[in-house]
Amino acid sequence: MKLSRRARNGLIAGTAALLLASCSSLNYYRQAAQGQLTLLSDARSIDDWLNDNATDAKLRVRLATARQIRTFAVKELGLPDNNSYKNYAALSRPFVLWNVVAAPELSLKPIQWCFPVAGCVTYRGYYSKEDATEYARVLREEGNDVSVGGVPAYSTLGWFNDPLISTFIHYPDAELARLIFHELSHQVVYVAGDSQFNESFASAVEEAGVERWLSGYGNETMRENYLKISARKKQFLSLLLGCRDALEKAYASKISVAEKRAAKARLFQKLQDDYQLLKASWGGYAGYDRFFAEPLSNAHLASIATYNDFIPAFRALLAREKTFPRFYAAARALAELERDERHRRLKALAGA
């Protein structure tokens, strides 16, 4: 496997970080580096898979669809024209990695971890579920609320040629497009340590991109399914935001710690009950059951703002700039600002 100069520089930076890290950090960086390199070494070009007689017929269709989506991303959305998502890796696990998210017992402010290149983020990713579960145990023993969630895909911000992976290749067409557009967007603009900006920007690009892709390549059934999935996602998010707002008010109030704990238990039970009602209104659709696989905690809700708070602002910015190149240029200009000023302008855009 041949690495680009930028990728080699990334490994050098990672090695330098290893030399400065504690033993626990050393183990974390080691598994991250090994997991990334194993993923890259397992990936083969789409052409190789398509030319291999042993490749399953369904996989052939999915790879061809992914390639068409990748071409659309470059030509119509102005996303990077590089080697990301031109290879495919078949994994023997359901997720490429597992993220550990943690928050204090009576707070929705997520704990942050800081890394080279990526800056400070509100999760730690592990290529082994057992490793993620073990670290979650340590955090819980320290008194934190913790969640462990599987991740189907992630972006290396262009440092490596991110491959298509078996963990998401069989998604419905529109959802596959959504994921590819989102992850490629992180290569357009990324601010180390500002996950709210990064994820909301990528989510806005994916939304607009899928709408445009469906208008050109979708059929009526695909559009109906996409609208149904999007509506469910919006309803579920509304449910979570309502619980988050109620918890924030309880934690900020002057009631006793015992009363806050009681309110927390009551609100999480209400969230579970409300979800069952919502699920019934969907005819039993169970797509969000995985969210409730672990006992609910602050960690489940801590990152919701990260992915959603600034989406309305970026929608407004795209509407104002009209084209994707101008939109990306405006986003890069925001990225150059100090965090407080950047967030102030985004809030102003959302209210415009």
C-alpha positions as CSV (number, residue, x, y, z in Angstrom):
1,M,0.0,0.0,0.0
2,K,1.4,3.4,-1.1
3,L,0.6,6.4,1.0
4,S,0.4,10.0,-0.2
5,R,2.9,12.5,1.1
6,R,0.1,14.1,3.1
7,A,-0.9,10.7,4.6
8,R,2.8,10.1,5.5
9,N,2.9,13.5,7.2
10,G,-0.2,12.6,9.1
11,L,1.4,9.4,10.3
12,I,4.5,11.3,11.3
13,A,2.4,13.8,13.3
14,G,0.6,10.9,14.9
15,T,3.9,9.3,15.9
16,A,5.0,12.5,17.4
17,A,1.8,12.6,19.4
18,L,2.5,9.1,20.6
19,L,5.9,10.1,21.9
20,L,4.3,12.8,24.0
21,A,1.4,10.8,25.3
22,S,0.6,8.9,28.5
23,C,0.4,5.1,28.5
24,S,-3.4,5.1,28.1
25,S,-3.1,7.6,25.3
26,L,-0.4,5.5,23.7
27,N,-2.7,2.5,23.6
28,Y,-5.5,4.6,22.1
29,Y,-3.4,6.1,19.4
30,R,-1.9,2.7,18.6
31,Q,-5.3,1.1,18.0
32,A,-6.4,4.1,16.0
33,A,-3.4,3.9,13.7
34,Q,-3.6,0.2,13.4
35,G,-7.3,0.3,12.6
36,Q,-6.9,3.0,10.0
37,L,-4.1,1.2,8.2
38,T,-5.8,-2.1,8.3
39,L,-8.9,-0.5,6.7
40,L,-6.8,1.0,4.0
41,S,-4.9,-2.2,3.3
42,D,-8.2,-4.2,3.0
43,A,-9.6,-1.8,0.4
44,R,-9.5,-2.6,-3.3
45,S,-10.5,-0.4,-6.2
46,I,-14.1,-0.6,-7.4
47,D,-12.9,-1.8,-10.8
48,D,-11.1,-4.7,-9.1
49,W,-14.3,-5.7,-7.4
50,L,-16.4,-5.3,-10.6
51,N,-13.9,-7.4,-12.6
52,D,-13.8,-10.1,-10.0
53,N,-16.1,-13.0,-11.0
54,A,-16.5,-13.9,-7.3
55,T,-18.1,-10.5,-6.5
56,D,-21.8,-10.8,-5.5
57,A,-24.3,-9.5,-8.0
58,K,-26.0,-7.2,-5.4
59,L,-22.6,-5.8,-4.4
60,R,-21.9,-5.0,-8.0
61,V,-25.0,-2.9,-8.3
62,R,-24.2,-1.1,-5.0
63,L,-20.7,-0.3,-6.1
64,A,-21.8,1.0,-9.5
65,T,-24.4,3.2,-7.7
66,A,-21.8,4.5,-5.3
67,R,-19.5,5.4,-8.2
68,Q,-22.3,7.3,-9.9
69,I,-23.0,9.2,-6.7
70,R,-19.3,10.0,-6.3
71,T,-19.2,11.4,-9.8
72,F,-22.3,13.5,-9.1
73,A,-20.7,14.8,-6.0
74,V,-17.8,16.2,-8.0
75,K,-19.6,17.5,-11.0
76,E,-22.8,18.9,-9.4
77,L,-21.9,19.7,-5.8
78,G,-18.3,20.7,-6.3
79,L,-17.0,18.3,-3.7
80,P,-13.4,17.1,-3.8
81,D,-12.3,15.2,-6.9
82,N,-9.8,12.8,-5.2
83,N,-9.5,9.1,-4.5
84,S,-11.9,9.0,-1.6
85,Y,-14.7,6.5,-2.1
86,K,-13.2,4.9,-5.2
87,N,-12.1,1.8,-3.2
88,Y,-14.2,-0.7,-1.3
89,A,-13.4,-2.7,1.9
90,A,-15.4,-5.6,3.1
91,L,-15.3,-5.9,6.9
92,S,-16.4,-8.7,9.1
93,R,-18.0,-6.4,11.7
94,P,-21.3,-4.4,11.6
95,F,-19.5,-1.0,12.1
96,V,-16.2,0.4,11.1
97,L,-15.7,1.7,14.7
98,W,-17.5,2.5,17.9
99,N,-17.7,6.0,19.5
100,V,-17.6,6.6,23.2
101,V,-19.5,9.7,24.3
102,A,-19.5,10.9,28.0
103,A,-21.1,13.7,30.0
104,P,-21.3,14.4,33.8
105,E,-24.1,12.9,35.8
106,L,-26.1,16.2,35.9
107,S,-25.0,18.0,32.8
108,L,-25.5,17.8,29.0
109,K,-22.1,19.3,28.2
110,P,-20.1,16.5,26.7
111,I,-16.5,15.7,27.8
112,Q,-14.0,16.6,25.1
113,W,-10.8,14.9,24.0
114,C,-8.1,16.7,22.0
115,F,-6.1,15.1,19.2
116,P,-3.6,16.3,16.5
117,V,-5.3,17.5,13.3
118,A,-8.9,16.9,14.4
119,G,-8.6,19.2,17.4
120,C,-11.0,18.7,20.3
121,V,-14.0,16.5,19.8
122,T,-16.8,15.1,21.9
123,Y,-16.1,11.4,21.3
124,R,-13.3,8.7,21.2
125,G,-13.5,6.2,18.4
126,Y,-12.4,2.6,18.8
127,Y,-12.1,-0.1,16.0
128,S,-12.9,-2.8,18.6
129,K,-16.3,-2.8,20.4
130,E,-14.6,-4.5,23.3
131,D,-12.1,-1.7,23.6
132,A,-14.8,0.9,23.5
133,T,-16.8,-0.9,26.1
134,E,-13.8,-1.1,28.4
135,Y,-13.1,2.6,28.1
136,A,-16.8,3.3,28.7
137,R,-16.6,1.2,31.9
138,V,-13.6,3.4,33.2
139,L,-15.6,6.6,32.5
140,R,-18.6,5.3,34.3
141,E,-16.5,4.4,37.3
142,E,-15.5,8.0,37.4
143,G,-19.1,9.0,37.8
144,N,-19.9,10.0,34.2
145,D,-22.9,9.1,32.0
146,V,-21.6,7.2,29.0
147,S,-22.9,5.8,25.7
148,V,-21.2,3.5,23.1
149,G,-22.5,3.7,19.6
150,G,-21.5,2.0,16.3
151,V,-20.4,4.2,13.5
152,P,-20.8,3.1,9.8
153,A,-18.5,5.7,8.3
154,Y,-16.1,8.6,9.1
155,S,-13.9,11.1,7.3
156,T,-10.1,11.4,7.6
157,L,-10.4,14.9,6.2
158,G,-8.5,14.0,3.0
159,W,-5.4,12.7,4.8
160,F,-6.2,9.2,3.5
161,N,-8.3,7.8,0.6
162,D,-11.4,7.0,2.5
163,P,-13.0,3.8,1.1
164,L,-16.6,2.7,0.7
165,I,-17.2,0.1,3.4
166,S,-19.5,-2.9,3.8
167,T,-21.0,-1.2,6.9
168,F,-23.0,1.2,4.7
169,I,-22.7,0.1,1.0
170,H,-26.2,-1.6,1.2
171,Y,-28.0,1.6,2.4
172,P,-30.9,2.7,0.2
173,D,-29.6,4.8,-2.7
174,A,-30.6,8.2,-1.2
175,E,-29.1,7.3,2.2
176,L,-25.9,6.2,0.5
177,A,-25.8,9.5,-1.3
178,R,-26.4,11.4,1.9
179,L,-23.5,9.6,3.7
180,I,-21.0,10.1,0.8
181,F,-21.9,13.8,0.4
182,H,-21.7,14.3,4.2
183,E,-18.3,12.7,4.6
184,L,-16.8,14.4,1.5
185,S,-18.0,17.8,2.9
186,H,-15.6,17.5,5.8
187,Q,-12.8,17.7,3.2
188,V,-14.1,21.1,2.0
189,V,-13.9,22.9,5.2
190,Y,-13.1,21.7,8.7
191,V,-12.3,23.7,11.9
192,A,-10.3,21.9,14.5
193,G,-12.2,21.9,17.8
194,D,-15.6,23.2,16.4
195,S,-17.7,20.1,15.9
196,Q,-20.9,22.2,15.8
197,F,-19.7,24.1,12.8
198,N,-18.2,21.0,11.0
199,E,-21.2,18.7,11.4
200,S,-23.9,21.2,10.7
201,F,-22.1,22.3,7.6
202,A,-21.7,18.7,6.3
203,S,-25.4,18.0,7.2
204,A,-26.5,21.0,5.2
205,V,-24.5,19.9,2.2
206,E,-25.9,16.4,2.4
207,E,-29.5,17.7,2.6
208,A,-29.2,19.9,-0.4
209,G,-27.1,17.4,-2.3
210,V,-29.5,14.5,-1.9
211,E,-32.4,16.7,-3.0
212,R,-30.5,17.7,-6.2
213,W,-29.4,14.1,-6.7
214,L,-33.0,12.7,-6.4
215,S,-34.3,15.3,-8.8
216,G,-31.9,14.0,-11.5
217,Y,-31.5,10.3,-10.7
218,G,-34.4,9.3,-8.4
219,N,-37.7,7.8,-9.2
220,E,-41.0,8.4,-7.5
221,T,-40.6,5.4,-5.1
222,M,-37.1,6.6,-4.1
223,R,-38.3,10.2,-3.5
224,E,-41.2,8.9,-1.4
225,N,-38.9,6.7,0.7
226,Y,-36.5,9.5,1.2
227,L,-39.2,11.9,2.3
228,K,-40.5,9.2,4.7
229,I,-37.1,8.6,6.2
230,S,-36.4,12.3,6.5
231,A,-39.8,12.9,8.2
232,R,-39.1,10.1,10.7
233,K,-35.7,11.5,11.4
234,K,-37.1,15.0,12.0
235,Q,-39.8,13.6,14.4
236,F,-37.3,11.6,16.3
237,L,-34.9,14.6,16.6
238,S,-37.8,16.7,17.8
239,L,-38.4,14.1,20.5
240,L,-34.8,14.2,21.6
241,L,-34.6,18.0,21.6
242,G,-37.7,18.2,23.7
243,C,-36.1,15.9,26.3
244,R,-32.8,17.7,26.1
245,D,-34.4,21.1,26.7
246,A,-36.4,19.7,29.7
247,L,-33.2,18.2,31.2
248,E,-31.2,21.4,30.7
249,K,-33.9,23.3,32.7
250,A,-33.9,20.7,35.5
251,Y,-30.1,20.7,35.8
252,A,-29.9,24.5,35.8
253,S,-32.6,24.9,38.4
254,K,-32.0,25.4,42.1
255,I,-33.6,22.1,43.2
256,S,-31.6,19.6,45.2
257,V,-29.3,17.0,43.6
258,A,-31.7,14.3,44.7
259,E,-34.6,16.2,42.9
260,K,-32.5,16.6,39.8
261,R,-31.8,12.9,39.7
262,A,-35.5,12.2,40.1
263,A,-36.3,14.6,37.3
264,K,-33.7,13.0,35.1
265,A,-35.1,9.5,35.7
266,R,-38.7,10.8,35.0
267,L,-37.7,12.6,31.8
268,F,-35.8,9.6,30.4
269,Q,-38.7,7.4,31.1
270,K,-41.0,9.9,29.3
271,L,-38.6,9.8,26.3
272,Q,-38.9,6.0,26.1
273,D,-42.7,6.2,26.4
274,D,-43.0,8.9,23.8
275,Y,-40.8,7.0,21.5
276,Q,-43.0,3.9,21.7
277,L,-46.0,6.1,20.7
278,L,-44.0,7.6,17.8
279,K,-42.9,4.2,16.7
280,A,-46.5,3.0,16.7
281,S,-47.5,6.0,14.5
282,W,-44.9,4.8,12.1
283,G,-46.5,1.4,11.9
284,G,-43.9,-0.3,14.1
285,Y,-40.8,1.0,12.2
286,A,-37.9,0.1,14.5
287,G,-35.1,2.0,12.8
288,Y,-34.3,4.0,16.0
289,D,-34.5,1.1,18.5
290,R,-30.7,1.0,18.6
291,F,-30.7,4.4,20.3
292,F,-32.3,2.7,23.3
293,A,-30.1,-0.4,23.4
294,E,-28.3,1.0,26.5
295,P,-29.9,2.6,29.5
296,L,-30.6,6.3,28.5
297,S,-28.2,8.8,29.9
298,N,-26.9,12.4,29.3
299,A,-24.4,11.0,26.9
300,H,-27.1,10.0,24.5
301,L,-28.3,13.6,24.2
302,A,-24.9,15.4,24.7
303,S,-24.0,15.5,21.0
304,I,-27.4,16.3,19.5
305,A,-26.5,20.0,19.3
306,T,-23.3,19.2,17.6
307,Y,-25.0,17.8,14.6
308,N,-28.0,20.0,14.3
309,D,-27.9,23.5,15.9
310,F,-26.4,25.4,12.9
311,I,-28.1,23.6,10.0
312,P,-30.7,26.3,9.6
313,A,-27.8,28.9,9.4
314,F,-26.1,26.9,6.6
315,R,-29.3,26.5,4.8
316,A,-29.8,30.2,4.8
317,L,-26.2,30.7,3.7
318,L,-26.6,28.4,0.7
319,A,-29.8,30.1,-0.3
320,R,-28.1,33.4,-0.1
321,E,-25.0,32.3,-2.1
322,K,-27.0,30.3,-4.6
323,T,-24.2,28.1,-5.9
324,F,-22.1,25.4,-4.1
325,P,-18.7,27.0,-4.9
326,R,-19.8,30.4,-3.5
327,F,-21.4,28.6,-0.5
328,Y,-18.1,26.8,0.2
329,A,-16.2,30.0,-0.1
330,A,-18.5,31.7,2.4
331,A,-18.2,28.7,4.8
332,R,-14.4,28.9,4.6
333,A,-14.5,32.6,5.4
334,L,-16.5,31.8,8.5
335,A,-14.0,29.1,9.4
336,E,-11.3,31.8,9.5
337,L,-13.1,33.7,12.3
338,E,-12.6,33.3,16.0
339,R,-15.1,30.7,17.4
340,D,-17.3,33.2,19.2
341,E,-17.6,35.5,16.2
342,R,-18.2,32.5,13.9
343,H,-21.0,31.2,16.1
344,R,-22.5,34.7,16.5
345,R,-22.7,35.1,12.7
346,L,-24.2,31.6,12.3
347,K,-26.9,32.4,14.8
348,A,-27.6,35.7,13.0
349,L,-28.0,33.7,9.7
350,A,-30.4,31.3,11.3
351,G,-32.6,34.2,12.5
352,A,-32.5,36.0,9.2
